[in-house]
Amino acid sequence: MKLWSSAPPISVTPMALPTVLLHDHLDGGLRPATILDLADELGYDALPETEVGALAKWFDQSESGSLETYLDAFVHTIAVMQTGAALERIAYEAVLDLSADGVAYAEIRFCPALHTQRGLSHAQVVEAISSGMRLGEAETGLKWGLIIDALRQHPWSEEMARVAIGHRGSGVVGFDIAGPEATNPPERHLLACRLVRESGLRLTIHAGEAAGRNGVRYIAAAIDKCGAERLGHGLEIIDDCDVSDGEIVDLGAVARRVRDRQIPLEMCPASNLATNRLTPEQHPIGALYRAGFNITLSTDNRLMSNTSMSSEFDFARSHHGFAIGDLALTTRRSMEAAFCDRDTKAALWEEVLAPAYEDAGAAVETNWI
Ligand SMILES: [Zn+2]
């Protein structure tokens, strides 16, 4: 069943390799044309542009230079994500766009508390998004899971944790702490993290994304105090490494724990370049990968970072020398780190992912363990 006309999304490049996406925010991946449609329907008249091309350009925050400025753009996407029909449509279109880009499995994250301005309950928010994901899956075959976000600058993380725990039947597979990092350490949300862990739900935390001198400390807090199984971004782990001529030659105590425990880093290069004023070559993904860290690749916010999985792969290939075997290993690690069940992983790897990478020339283990 198709509910909405699916105008072709912008900036999606079909690619041959199927991918696994672990870190993608629903409110950062809307189609500009859909934002205009929904603003019209909802009577929201504060959009900065009224023409689709100009609006897409406005949302591209590649030059924002700081996480705080980058996050400002979300006020306009959140504004049109306030009805069940809008959320269902946005989730459905996200699945179509990801599938068109080659994504075989996606974990989509959102914060229910941001979508209650017009009276939706947290449960209604989750159900509407879950419904849109199911419609998209029925049309494309893309497999998915939902991650519920708490926002680190707000005190209601326990409430979001309970929403997550209560909606496992709707496809929720994990919990995350997101938002402006600089002065908001993850251990402020210890109780929410404990509730999640004790429920058996999975936990990832944005840490070392753009915390400056606190980055390494926040990464340590996320894994040691909060019990995060994956790290959102984690790129500031490079600040705990000795680097010489572009290669890591020694590790501090926190970097050693992250590497030795193989804690997956959900790296989102296009987003990181925008929020940390990095040139492509300054991004630490290549050095971390070669030093044995568990690197995965994601998009973060496809609209604000004007990116896609295929362009993140192109980035790793063209700026950091990832060959087909490296992309296959990154995809295998992403599938291993996913919060879905083992049967889903085995089926995707053996039937979709491994054959494609093998066909492309990578030497891969074709069986799941
Ligand atoms: Zn993120």
Boltz pocket constraint, residues with backbone or C-beta under 6 A from the ligand:
constraints:
  - pocket:
      binder: B
      contacts: [[A, 23], [A, 25], [A, 178], [A, 206], [A, 232], [A, 300]]
      max_distance: 6.0
